[in-house]
């Protein structure tokens, strides 16, 4: 390992490694519809950048859904698999190369608001599951992004110093979560189709291809 390299890269998943935000929204909409409720446009947009914990709390409250979170997740996973079976998973520009590059020098983790099943499906789907030392998904924490809990857990479980870890994000809640946990943050525009404000990040780049050694060194100073 290069001592000058980041100790860890902590990847968000949807909208950062995988172009899957639209399928995420649609799968939740379809799962909620099974119970006779229809999500508003504002509720659909809330899905982007938030974890299942917050999504479930929102839809259960707004639509008085009397079912446990794990059931809604299971139903949404089934809907998402139908959506992705035909087209597969689409890696965002530079995603696979970035994972392989960063794995040569640093520990890698995925820190996501998706369920474990959804995350594994996506990582296997783009061929990078085996590069990840750790997966922190919605079932692993109580409070999702922008709470620091998901990233703080990843940093602790990897056993790295927070200020030597770089989180890679595409949405404001994730950026705020990582910063609150003490990590440095690089935001990527490529998957941010919802137009989240990326300015709280330390650096903003267009694609994962733009995260060079020089960019990382600048972020860690």
N, C-alpha and C positions, 0 to 999 in steps of 0.2 A: 504494500500500500504506500502511496505517495503521501508523506506527512503534511505536505502543503495542500493536498486535496481536501475537499469537504469530508468530514467523517461519515456523513450520510446524506443521501438525497431522499426526500420524503415526497412522493408523488400523490397529488390528487389523481382521481381516475377519470370520471366522466367529464368531458370537455377539456381534459389536459392530456391524457394518453389516448383516450378513445372518443370518437365522435358519436356519442350515444345519448346526448341530452334529450333529443326529440323522442327517442324510444323510451327514455325514463319517464318523461311526462306522460306519454300515451299509455304506458303500462299502468301507471297509477290511476289515470282517468278511467281506464277499462276496469280495473279492479274495484274502484269506488262505484262505478256504474253497476256492477253486479249487485250492489246493495241498494239500488234505486236512487242514487244521488248523482248529480252532475256537477263537476268542478267548474268554477268560474275561471276566466282568463287570469285574474290575479292569483288564484290558487294554483293554477298550472305553472305560472312563472315562479312561484315560491318553491316549487320542486327543484329548480335549478340552484345548485349551490348549498342546499340544506340536506341534513341527514334524515333518515327514516324516522328517527325519534321526533323531530320537529314536524315532519310531514304528517306523520300519523296523528300527533296531537292536534294539528291544524284541521285535518279533515274530520277526525272524530268529533271535535268540538263543533265545527261549523255545520256538519251534516248529521250529528247525533248518531254516529255509527256505534253500535253496541257489539264490537268484535275486538279481540285482542290484536296487538300490533303484529305478532308473528303470523296470524292468519292473513291479514292484509298484505304482508310482505310475500307470503307464499303464493297468494293469488296474483300479485303483481309480477312476481318472478315467472309464473306460468304464462302470463300475457306477454312479457318481454321476450321469452324464449320463442313464442310464436312469431313475434315481430322480427327477431334476428335470425331465425332458422333459414329463411330464404336468402337474405342479403349478407348475413354474417356480421362481424364486427369490423369497423373502419378505424384503423389507427390514424391519429392526427399526424400532420407533417413532421417528420423527424423523430417520431415517438420510439420506434423500434431501435433505430440507431442510437438515440440518446440513452436508452436503457442499457444497451450493450456497452457503450462508451463509459458510462458512469460506473457500471459494475466492475470495471477493471481497477478502480481506485477507491471505491467507497461502498459502504453498506446501502442497500436500497430497501425502501418500504413503500407500501401504498397506504394512504390514510384517506378513507372515503366515507361518504354518507350513505353509500349503497349497502345492501345486505352482503353477507359473506358469499352467498350463492351467486348473486349478481356480479360481484367483483371477480370471483374465480372464473365464471363464464367469460367475462370480458378479457381477463388476463390470458387465459388459455386461448381465447379466440384470436388474439393478436400475437400469440406465441412468446409471451414474456413472463409467464408465471414463475418459471424456475429461476429467474434472476432476482426475485423478491425475497429478501430475508424475512420479511414480516408483512402481514396484512392486518390493518386495523380497520374494522368495518362497523356498521351501525350497532350490531349486537354487542360490541366490545366496550361501549361506554354509555353513560347516561345522558350527557349533554353534548349535542353535536355542534358543529361549526356555526357561529363564530366563537363558541366557548373554546378555551385552550385545551380542554380535556383530550380530544382525539390526538392532537399533535404531541401534547405532553406525555401521553401514554406511549406513543411510538418512540419518542426520544428516550424515555426511561427503559423501555423494553430492549431497545438497541444498545443501550449502555454508552451513549455518546453525549458529548457536551452540546447543549442546545445551540450555543453560538458557533458551533462547527457543523451544524446541520442546515441544509438548504431545502426549503419547501418549494414545490413547483405547483402553481395554482392558476385557475382561470376565473375565479369569482371572489367577490369581496368577502363573504363570510369565511371562506377558507384562508384568505390572506390574513384577516384579523385573528383567526384562530391560531395560525402558525406564529404570528408576531407575538401574540400574548403568551405563547409557550416558550418564547425566547429564540425561536429559529429565525434565520434569514429567509427572505422570500423573493423568488423570481416569478413574475406573472407572465403568462403567455396569451397573446391575443387570438391565436388561431381558432380556438374552440369557444371563444366568448361571444357566441352569437346573440346572447341575451343583453349584451351591452353593459355588463357590470363595470363599476368603477374599479380600475386596477391600480390607481395611484397610491394606495397605501403600501404597495410592494416596494422592496428596495430597488428593484430593476424591473422594467417591463420590456419584453422582447416579442417579436412577431411569431416565431415558431420555436420549437424545441431545438432545431438546428442552430439557432443563434446563441444557445447556452454553451459558450466556449470556456476553456480553462481561464482565459483572461477575465471573462464576465464573472465567473465563480470567485476568482481571487479578489476582484473588486468588491463583491458582495460581502466577503468574509472579513474584510479589513475593519 
